[in-house]
Amino acid sequence: MLMLAAVLDLAFAAFHLGFWRLFGWPARLKGSGNLNAAITQTLNVMLTFTFVSYGATLLWLWYRGLIWPPLLFFGAAFWAIRLAAQFALFDRRHWQSKLISTVFAVSASAHALAGL
């Protein structure tokens, strides 16, 4: 489970790196204003860094045969909160939203189970 949690975090880092192409950034952000566009892109870069750091730490723990439950429960909470935000803020009717919600649930579960 620890390896799965690490791979999921690293996969989300790669996914977030693709936001510029996927969502047509920065051009499609211009309508929200320069400040909002800058904040959105900065938050994405920082979240990508967080996923890489967290995923790499989990890989290191896995390689060393270690488990640090508080770190894994933090990851489970992160993904559970992200899943809740998906339900609260995004349209759930589309297949893409259903797919990403499922991935968030799997991510929360993988982190929680790895911490047990």
Buried (B, 14 or more C-beta within 10 A) or exposed (E): BBBBBBBBBBBBBEBBBEBBEEEEBEEEBEEEEEEEBEEBBEEBEEBBEBBBEBBBBBBEBBEEEEBBEEBBBEBBEBBBEBBEEBEEEEEEEEEEBEEBBEBBBBBBBBBBBBBE
